[in-house]
Structures are given as structure tokens and as C-alpha cells.
């Protein structure tokens, strides 16, 4: 359920915060700095949807780094409420940005995944390496320097110095260049990799089909059908629960609802109403369950 997805995000935050001085305290500036660091270290076009929904459109990695840098730290205030467990009905763009920031997989939310099984081991003393262009350049330099220092380390006191053969030094440089070029090619392929899914290739919009969203090209359909920009989270996971008899006390905190003309509409995820978008769905609480569902028809 969606609540388990949020719990997994919170667990991931505490796991990372335990070993990262960036999170000495849970503050807006700390979240902003972490967001910028993650964009710099593991930006991927597959994750652009989460950045775009939160910050708006930008041009690639450098564009989003500039946008994050200019963004006010106050923009991250709702994210702190989610991480503290203070928000009962968080907006999906906030949740998915946090899932990206703390690397929850799979993302976006997938209702077929049991997120309760996502656990995190104690932080390692040595963090995993993040291979980026500066690291690759340093690795190449280390290879060259190692070759030079190896010769110097074998020189004994008062022993005549024999100049290194040019051929060996050029071999070391050539090897370093091969490593550098291979790394840059791999890095470029990784960061420019497009999603393999073809479901959005010709479908950048979606529309409400009564109990779920359907993808569609952004060409206005007939009748009263309204097209909106595609949201992968809602497209795959947002559903209206048509069998109201399935709503029991076990559904408390796991479903959302809207009352219209004395009748209930139930949904499996938070957000705005798919038709009356100015209406925000309410989370089913114990009080609302006892107050309404015991006395009002469904």
C-alpha cells in the first residue's frame, strides 16, 4: 500500500542520515543540499519526471542543478513533514521526489510491490563509490602518477639514476587514456539512456476513464474527455475502488475518499479528484470511518 511506500522512504532517510553529516539535523537546507548532491551524482533521464513535477522543466542535469540551486529552501518544508510522519495525505510529487532522493526501488510507487520488505543494513564505514567524470579523470591521473612514483621508489641512495625509457611512459599514458575514454563513453551511455518502456513513446497525455487513467496522444478526443499531462504514478497506480463493500475497518489509513450528494467515492491513492481537480481526496481515518460509514450509505 501507499503508506508502506512512504514508510520505506522514511526508513531510507534514517539509514542515510545515520552516516551522513549532511543530516546532523533534519532541516530544509540539508534536504536541499542532499537533493542537489544526488542530482549531481546520479542524475538519470529516467528520473526527470520526479524533478520536473517538483521543480518544473529544465534542460538536463546542469539545468536542474541550476534550478535546485536557485530554489528557496522553504520549498522543502513539506518534505520534512513527510519524513517526520506528520502528513496524512502527502502530495505525490513530494513523495516521489523523496523516493528519488533516497533511492527507493522500484519507483514510482507500484501497488504490486511489498515495500514493507525493504530494509536497510547499518551504514557502512566506507561509502560506495559513485563513478562520475571527475572520478574517472582522477583515476587516469593516478595511473600515470603510480607509474612515475614506482620508478622513484626503487632508487637507492648513491645509485646512478637511469632515465626512464620514453616508450614505457608513453605506454602508461596510452593505458590511462584508454581507461579515461572507456569510462567517459560508459558514463555518457548511462546518463543518456532512455527508458525501455514503449508505453509513453507516443503518449504524453492521459484521461480519466471512470475508474482509472488511460494514456493517450495529446490530441483532443471527442465529447467531454479532458486530456492532462501524463503522470506515470497516477497512470499506473491511481484507481477508484468500485466495490464499496470491500471498505472495512482494515481500510483505515489505506484508502482515500470524497463525499458527493451523500454518497462515497473511494480511491486507493491520495491526490486530487480526477474530475473535480479542485477537490483534494481525504484519507480514511478511524474517526471518519465511525462517523460516516456506519450511518451514511456507500
C-alpha positions as CSV (number, residue, x, y, z in Angstrom):
1,X,0.0,0.0,0.0
2,X,1.0,3.6,-0.4
3,X,1.6,4.1,3.3
4,X,4.2,1.3,3.2
5,X,5.9,3.1,0.3
6,X,6.2,6.3,2.5
7,X,7.4,4.2,5.4
8,X,10.2,2.8,3.2
9,X,11.2,6.3,2.3
10,X,11.4,7.3,6.0
11,X,13.5,4.2,6.8
12,X,15.9,5.0,3.9
13,X,16.2,8.6,5.2
14,X,17.2,7.4,8.7
15,X,19.6,4.9,7.3
16,X,21.4,7.5,5.2
17,X,21.2,10.2,7.9
18,X,23.0,7.9,10.4
19,X,26.2,8.0,8.4
20,X,25.9,11.4,6.6
21,X,26.9,14.6,8.4
22,X,24.7,16.5,6.0
23,X,21.8,15.4,8.1
24,X,23.1,16.4,11.6
25,X,19.6,17.8,11.9
26,X,16.5,17.4,9.7
27,X,16.4,20.9,8.2
28,X,15.2,22.4,4.9
29,X,18.7,23.4,3.8
30,X,20.0,19.9,4.5
31,X,17.4,18.4,2.2
32,X,18.1,20.9,-0.5
33,X,21.8,20.2,-0.4
34,X,21.1,16.4,-0.5
35,X,18.8,16.9,-3.4
36,X,21.5,18.9,-5.3
37,X,24.1,16.3,-4.5
38,X,22.0,13.4,-5.7
39,X,21.3,15.3,-8.9
40,X,25.0,15.8,-9.4
41,X,26.0,12.3,-8.6
42,X,23.3,10.1,-10.1
43,X,21.2,12.2,-12.5
44,X,19.4,10.0,-15.0
45,X,16.8,10.9,-17.6
46,X,14.5,8.1,-16.3
47,X,14.2,10.2,-13.1
48,X,13.4,13.5,-14.8
49,X,9.7,13.1,-14.2
50,X,10.2,13.4,-10.5
51,X,12.4,16.5,-10.8
52,X,10.1,18.1,-13.3
53,X,6.9,17.6,-11.2
54,X,8.6,19.3,-8.2
55,X,10.9,22.0,-9.8
56,X,9.3,22.5,-13.2
57,X,11.0,21.8,-16.6
58,X,14.8,22.3,-17.1
59,X,17.4,21.3,-19.6
60,X,19.2,18.2,-18.5
61,X,21.5,17.7,-15.5
62,X,23.1,21.2,-15.5
63,X,19.7,22.8,-15.9
64,X,18.2,21.0,-12.9
65,X,21.4,21.8,-10.8
66,X,20.8,25.5,-11.5
67,X,17.1,25.2,-10.7
68,X,17.8,23.4,-7.4
69,X,20.5,26.0,-6.5
70,X,18.1,28.9,-7.1
71,X,15.2,27.2,-5.3
72,X,14.3,28.5,-1.9
73,X,14.9,26.1,1.0
74,X,11.3,26.7,2.1
75,X,10.2,24.7,-0.9
76,X,11.4,21.6,1.0
77,X,9.3,22.3,4.1
78,X,6.5,19.7,3.1
79,X,9.2,17.1,2.6
80,X,10.3,17.5,6.3
81,X,6.7,16.9,7.4
82,X,6.6,13.7,5.4
83,X,9.9,12.4,6.9
84,X,8.6,13.2,10.4
85,X,5.4,11.3,9.7
86,X,3.3,14.5,10.3
87,X,1.5,14.4,6.9
88,X,-1.5,12.1,6.5
89,X,-2.2,13.0,2.8
90,X,1.1,14.0,1.1
91,X,1.1,15.1,-2.5
92,X,2.5,12.5,-4.9
93,X,5.2,14.9,-6.3
94,X,6.6,15.4,-2.8
95,X,6.6,11.6,-2.1
96,X,8.2,10.7,-5.4
97,X,10.9,13.3,-5.1
98,X,11.9,11.9,-1.7
99,X,11.8,8.3,-3.2
100,X,14.3,9.6,-5.8
101,X,16.4,11.4,-3.2
102,X,16.8,8.3,-1.1
103,X,16.8,5.8,-4.0
104,X,13.7,3.7,-3.2
105,X,13.3,1.0,-5.8
106,X,11.0,0.4,-7.6
107,X,9.9,3.9,-8.2
108,X,7.4,5.4,-8.8
109,X,5.0,3.7,-6.4
110,X,4.0,0.2,-7.6
111,X,1.0,-1.3,-5.8
112,X,2.3,-4.8,-6.7
113,X,5.4,-4.3,-4.6
114,X,5.6,-5.2,-0.9
115,X,7.5,-2.1,0.4
116,X,7.4,-3.5,3.9
117,X,10.2,-5.9,3.0
118,X,12.6,-3.1,2.0
119,X,15.1,-3.0,4.9
120,X,18.4,-1.2,5.3
121,X,21.5,-2.6,6.9
122,X,23.6,-0.4,9.3
123,X,25.6,2.2,7.4
124,X,28.9,1.0,6.0
125,X,32.1,2.7,7.2
126,X,33.3,3.1,3.6
127,X,30.5,4.5,1.2
128,X,30.1,3.0,-2.2
129,X,32.0,4.8,-5.0
130,X,29.9,6.9,-7.3
131,X,31.7,7.0,-10.7
132,X,31.5,10.4,-12.3
133,X,33.7,12.2,-14.8
134,X,35.9,13.9,-12.1
135,X,36.5,10.4,-10.5
136,X,37.4,8.9,-13.9
137,X,39.9,11.8,-14.5
138,X,41.4,11.3,-11.1
139,X,41.7,7.5,-11.8
140,X,43.6,8.2,-15.0
141,X,45.9,10.7,-13.2
142,X,46.5,8.1,-10.5
143,X,47.6,5.5,-13.1
144,X,50.1,8.0,-14.6
145,X,51.4,9.1,-11.2
146,X,51.7,5.5,-10.0
147,X,53.9,4.6,-13.0
148,X,56.1,7.6,-12.3
149,X,56.4,7.0,-8.5
150,X,57.1,3.3,-8.9
151,X,60.4,4.2,-10.6
152,X,61.3,6.7,-8.0
153,X,60.6,4.3,-5.1
154,X,63.2,1.8,-6.3
155,X,66.1,4.3,-6.5
156,X,68.7,3.5,-3.9
157,X,70.9,6.1,-2.2
158,X,74.1,6.8,-4.3
159,X,72.9,4.6,-7.1
160,X,73.2,6.2,-10.5
161,X,69.9,7.4,-11.8
162,X,68.8,5.8,-15.1
163,X,66.3,7.9,-17.0
164,X,63.0,6.1,-17.7
165,X,62.6,5.0,-21.2
166,X,60.2,7.2,-23.2
167,X,58.4,4.1,-24.6
168,X,57.3,3.0,-21.1
169,X,56.0,6.4,-20.2
170,X,54.0,6.6,-23.4
171,X,52.6,3.1,-22.7
172,X,51.4,4.3,-19.3
173,X,49.9,7.4,-20.8
174,X,48.2,5.4,-23.5
175,X,46.8,3.0,-21.0
176,X,45.5,5.9,-18.9
177,X,43.8,7.4,-21.9
178,X,42.1,4.1,-22.8
179,X,40.7,3.9,-19.2
180,X,39.6,7.5,-19.4
181,X,37.9,7.3,-22.8
182,X,36.2,4.0,-21.9
183,X,34.9,5.5,-18.7
184,X,33.6,8.6,-20.4
185,X,31.8,6.5,-23.1
186,X,30.2,4.4,-20.4
187,X,29.2,7.4,-18.4
188,X,27.7,9.1,-21.4
189,X,25.7,6.0,-22.4
190,X,24.4,5.6,-18.8
191,X,23.3,9.2,-18.4
192,X,21.7,9.4,-21.8
193,X,19.9,6.0,-21.6
194,X,16.3,6.3,-22.5
195,X,13.5,4.3,-20.8
196,X,13.0,0.9,-22.5
197,X,9.2,1.1,-22.0
198,X,7.3,1.9,-25.2
199,X,4.1,2.8,-23.3
200,X,4.9,6.6,-23.4
201,X,6.6,6.7,-26.8
202,X,3.6,8.2,-28.5
203,X,1.5,9.1,-25.4
204,X,2.4,12.2,-23.5
205,X,-1.2,12.8,-22.1
206,X,-3.8,10.8,-20.2
207,X,-7.5,11.0,-19.4
208,X,-9.8,9.6,-16.7
209,X,-11.7,6.5,-17.9
210,X,-14.2,6.2,-14.9
211,X,-12.1,4.2,-12.5
212,X,-8.5,4.6,-13.9
213,X,-6.4,6.7,-16.2
214,X,-5.7,5.8,-19.8
215,X,-2.7,7.1,-21.8
216,X,-3.3,8.9,-25.0
217,X,-1.6,11.1,-27.6
218,X,-2.1,14.8,-26.8
219,X,-4.8,15.1,-29.4
220,X,-8.2,16.3,-28.1
221,X,-10.7,13.4,-28.1
222,X,-14.4,13.8,-28.8
223,X,-17.1,14.5,-26.2
224,X,-16.2,15.8,-22.8
225,X,-13.0,13.9,-22.4
226,X,-10.3,16.1,-20.8
227,X,-6.6,15.4,-21.5
228,X,-4.0,16.2,-18.9
229,X,-0.2,15.8,-19.0
230,X,0.8,12.2,-18.3
231,X,1.8,11.3,-14.7
232,X,3.3,7.8,-14.6
233,X,2.5,7.4,-10.9
234,X,-1.2,8.1,-11.4
235,X,-1.4,6.3,-14.7
236,X,-0.2,3.0,-13.3
237,X,-1.5,3.1,-9.8
238,X,-4.4,5.6,-9.2
239,X,-7.7,3.6,-9.1
240,X,-11.2,4.2,-8.0
241,X,-12.5,1.4,-5.7
242,X,-15.8,0.5,-7.3
243,X,-16.7,-2.3,-4.8
244,X,-17.5,-0.2,-1.7
245,X,-18.4,-3.3,0.3
246,X,-14.6,-4.0,0.4
247,X,-14.1,-0.9,2.6
248,X,-13.8,-2.1,6.2
249,X,-12.1,-1.1,9.4
250,X,-8.9,-2.6,7.9
251,X,-9.1,0.1,5.2
252,X,-8.4,2.9,7.7
253,X,-5.4,4.9,6.6
254,X,-5.1,2.9,3.3
255,X,-7.8,4.4,1.2
256,X,-9.0,7.9,0.3
257,X,-12.5,9.2,-0.3
258,X,-14.8,12.0,-1.4
259,X,-18.4,12.5,-0.4
260,X,-20.8,13.8,-3.1
261,X,-24.5,14.1,-2.7
262,X,-24.4,11.9,0.4
263,X,-22.5,9.0,-1.4
264,X,-18.9,8.0,-1.1
265,X,-16.3,7.6,-3.8
266,X,-13.2,5.6,-2.7
267,X,-9.7,5.7,-4.2
268,X,-6.5,3.6,-3.5
269,X,-4.1,6.6,-3.5
270,X,-4.0,10.2,-2.4
271,X,-4.2,13.3,-4.6
272,X,-6.9,15.4,-6.1
273,X,-10.2,14.2,-7.5
274,X,-9.6,13.0,-11.1
275,X,-12.6,15.1,-12.4
276,X,-13.1,17.9,-9.9
277,X,-9.4,18.7,-9.6
278,X,-10.1,21.5,-7.1
279,X,-11.1,18.8,-4.6
280,X,-8.4,17.0,-2.5
281,X,-9.3,13.5,-1.5
282,X,-9.5,12.8,2.2
283,X,-7.6,9.9,3.9
284,X,-10.0,7.5,5.7
285,X,-9.3,7.8,9.4
286,X,-10.8,5.9,12.4
287,X,-13.0,8.9,13.3
288,X,-14.3,9.4,9.7
289,X,-15.0,5.7,9.4
290,X,-17.0,5.6,12.6
291,X,-18.7,8.9,11.9
292,X,-19.7,8.4,8.3
293,X,-19.6,4.8,7.1
294,X,-21.7,3.4,10.0
295,X,-24.6,5.9,9.2
296,X,-24.3,7.0,5.6
297,X,-24.9,4.8,2.6
298,X,-22.0,4.0,0.3
